[in-house]
Structures are given as structure tokens and as C-alpha cells.
Amino acid sequence: MKKLAFALALIAGYTIADENKVDDRVVHVSEEDQEMNQAITLAQQTLDQFLLTFRNPPEGAENFKLKVMLSDESGVEHFWFTPFKEIDGGFAGVLANEPSVITSVQARNVYAFKRDQITDWGYEQAGVQHGSFTVCALFKFMDQELVERYKQDHGFVCSP
């Protein structure tokens, strides 16, 4: 059974992080994890709606990001890309996380990717995270106190 690395990171560009907020984590999850696969399916099913919001953002919407599955000979890893833009044939964006599994990419570099590589999306509005379904699925692997910090610090509202 393979383990996939999911970045729990909530990086919104490369601004200076608030020292009091809980920081990035990488969580390894089985590729057969049912909740994670459901979260990815939901993100993919709602991607068109997200892209419409991205193209015409409501007032106060910010920190738009896409989570993308990348792989190389070292394995598979899911990364946040922010900022990103639509290009012919897909998307391009800044890799927002430090790799922990794959070795062919580096944080803060720009990479192109296809729609079928997208495994999640997210943005913030009025202090609340929208999307980020895979992050909510990762919470079951984490200490409850840390989960509460993520929710408090980053506005996650996960349905049960």
C-alpha cells in the first residue's frame, strides 16, 4: 500500500508568516484512504465553480490556490500552487511548499500543470476557508489540539 504526501500548508503567497499561527505540515496518507479520495473527487467536481469564482472574485476573496499532484521517480506528492494562472493547455503557478518526497521540483519555482493533476482548490473570504477539502480530510491523522489551531488560525470550517 503506497503512502502519498499531502501538504497541509496554507501558504498564501510568500508574505511574511504570522509567527503565532500554526505552520505547514506534511501528512502521509494511504492512496486507498476513502475520505481523502472523496475529498479529491469533491474538489474535482467543484473545480469549474471555483474557477468561475477565481475569474470574477467576490469582494474580500483572496489567497486563491490549487493543490496539484506531482510525481517523479521518488514518489507522489500533492502541493499547493499560489499564485497561479490559466494558460493554454492548463495552468501555471508558484509551488508553495517544500517537497518532502519528490526531488524534481523546488518551492518558489513556477511550474505548468494540467487540470487532471488538480486535487484540491481553496481561497479565503472574511476569515473563512472555502474548498481545501483535502485539508479537512487530513485532520483525522492529526492531534486534535493541532487541528483546532489550524481551524482557529486559518478559518477552516469542515463538515462532519
N, C-alpha and C positions, 0 to 999 in steps of 0.2 A: 504494500500500500504506500503510494507516494505521498509525501508531505509537500504542500505548497506554501510559499511565504507570502503573507499578506501584510502590506504596510498599513498600520493603524494611523499613520501620520495624518495630520490635519493641516499641513503646511499650506499657507495661503500666500504664495509668492515667497520672496526671500526678504521679507521685512524682519526686523529685529523681534525675536520672540519674547513674549511676556515671561519673565523669569519665574513668576508664581504659578503659571499654568503647567499642567502635566504635559510632558513632551512625547515625542514619537516613540512608537513601539513596533516591533515586527513580531507577528504571531504566526506560527507554523500550524497549518490545518491540513487534514487529510483531503485529498482530491475527491473523496467519496462523502464528505460531510454534507448531509442533506440540507441543513439550514443555510450553509454557505452557498450551495448550488441554487437553492431557492432565491437567495438574495441576489445572486448574479442574474438569474432569469428575470426577476422583477426589474432590476436595473436595465437590462437589455430591452425588456418590453416597454419601458417608460422613457427610453432614450430619446425618441422623437419629441416627446413633450418637453423634456429637459432642453433639447437643442433649440426649440422654439423660445423657451424662456431665456436661454443664453443669448439668442439673436436679438431679443427685444426685452431686456431685463426690467422687471418692475422696480419701482423706486426702492432703494435700500438693499437690493440684491447685490451680492459681491462674492468674491473668492470662488468663482466657478472653477471646477476641477473635474477631471476624468481619471478613473482608475483603469489601468491598462495592463493586460497580461503580456509579459515578455519572457522569452526563453532563449537559452543557448545551451552549449554542451554541459554546463554546470547545473542546469535545472530550470525551474519555472518560478517566476516571482511576479507579484502584482504591485504596481507603483501608481502613485498619484502624479498627474501631469497638470501643472498650473504655472503660468497661464498656458492656454492652448488656443489654437485657431483651426478653422476648417480650411483645407487645401484640396486641390484636385486629387481625387483618389483616396481621401481620408482626412487625417488630422496631423498636426504637428504641435509639439508643446515642450515645455521645460520639465525634465524629470525632477520631481520634488523630493525624492527620498534617496538615501544612501543605499545602494544594493547590499544585500546580505547573502545572496545565493548566486545570482548570475554575475558574470565578470565582464560582459561585453558592453556595459553601459556605465555611465558615471552621472552622479547627481549634478544638477545645474546645467547639463548639456541639453540641446534641443534634438528631439528625435521625431521621425514621422511614424505613424501607425495607422492601421485600418480600423474601420468600425467594428469588425468582428473580434478585435482584440480588447474592446472596451468591456470591463466587467463591473463598473460602477460609475456613478456620477454624483456630484454634490455642489451645493452652494449654500451661502448663509444669507439670512434675511431677518432683521430685527433680533439678532442673537440666537436664532434657531437654525439648525442644520436641516437642509432639505436633501433627500436622497441619502447617500452614504449608507446604503443598505448593508454592505459587507462589513462595515464597522460595527453595526449593531449585532451582526451575526458573530463577530469576533468576541464580543463582550462575554459570552458564555465560557470562554477559555481564560478569563482574567479574574483576578481578585476583585470582589465586589466593591471594596473601598476605592480601588483604582477606576473601576467603571463609573462610580458616582463622581469621581473627579473629572473624568472625561465629559460626562454629561453636564456637569456644572461649568467647567471651563470652556467647553466648545459647543454647547447648545444642542446636544443630541436628545431627541425625543423618539425612543424606539418603542414600537408597538409590541405587546407581549406575544 
